[in-house]
Amino acid sequence: MPVAQFARPRVAAPRLEREILVLVSSGRARSRKEIAESLGIAPSTVSQRVQAMLASGVLEETGEGASSGGRRPRALRVPGSTGYLGVVDVGGTHARIGILRHGGELATTTEVAIAIADGPEPVLTQVTAALRDLASTLGSEAGSSEAGGSEAGKAVRNGSEKSGADSGRLLGIGISLPGPVDVARRALDSPSRMPGWSGFDVGSWLEGALDVPAVVENDANAMAVGEHFGHARRTRHSVSVKAGSAIGAGILVDDRLHRGSGGAAGDITHTRIAAAGDTPCSCGNRGCLETVASGAALVRLLREQGYDVAATADVLALVRDAEPVATTLTRTAGRHLGEVLCAVVNFFNPGAVYLGGALSTLEPFVSAIRSQIYEGAHPLMTRDLVIAPSALGADANLVGVGRLLEDALVPHALAG
Ligand SMILES: [Zn+2]
């Protein structure tokens, strides 16, 4: 049973072999040359290892390599990895759903209205139905995971080599959720305002529904992975902040997601700051950053001044209209977040801080964060620091959780 093998890989591959498999199975590299460039190691070392992997059958060659004159190079492939990934980003009122092609490119996306408070089963039922609909628009066998296996794959490839290689069958599903995720249990851990979700095994539910491996990740972490690899100018260490109705952050160290010992790394939203005074927070504490710098905080502050606002979207509309009170409050919110990020930057010395979420589309918010960091952090920290808006926008979580899924599928390929 593939799902069980996925959960407990029986073969522990050496590190280089694993890295080669991740590159090839995800489509990030298709030849020995691309592997060597991507890993920054000698082509001869790669050739030697690839030869051994071909001999043992964990890699195979196809005739599809790009020709640049002379002998046509042969492309590498992981047997059984032909297909696409389903990726889902669940928010409070909407779920964004996408199909990720080989190579990490989003083929198509859609959004469905959901109510997170309905609980996990109604929401996941809606999401998987929407994913099936979306997959069926790819044509061929793509919509049916039951039709997977080598026979179906072969039929598609015979029909059209190119589209068969690109679509194939559903290989796995990755989902990002708006709360603290216990990645090993693939469940949310005591999220606020999400009745029924705490401890619910989302990963097993999805595997039962779709019969493919599933990974479950927190939304700020998914976004951080997407942004980290999504910018043209690369850094090995980054912090990504998601500032919407709540605030979250994710950290990559040496190109790897850093979850911390309890899986809660990056949770800056409950940092106490003096300016927040005794304002009660959703976490039960008082004076957290969230109570003065989040979209929910801006809604509350504007309502206290008599404004008719109900959600972060209303705040966005006011600031885009240059409404002075909303603009000033938004700038102050950015300054508070920037103050906390100064400590993060001084401590962690990242190469980049990426700003995502709805509030980060507002210029006064972003420029306040930027000036606060440049003024408050040590010059050694800011000398080469990039502070940039999100490169992927609403798709960051989809691309990020897709990348984590690609990485997780490798032990599956090894065991199978
Ligand atoms: Zn709090």
Boltz pocket constraint, residues with backbone or C-beta under 6 A from the ligand:
constraints:
  - pocket:
      binder: B
      contacts: [[A, 269], [A, 270], [A, 281], [A, 282], [A, 283], [A, 284], [A, 285], [A, 286], [A, 288], [A, 290]]
      max_distance: 6.0
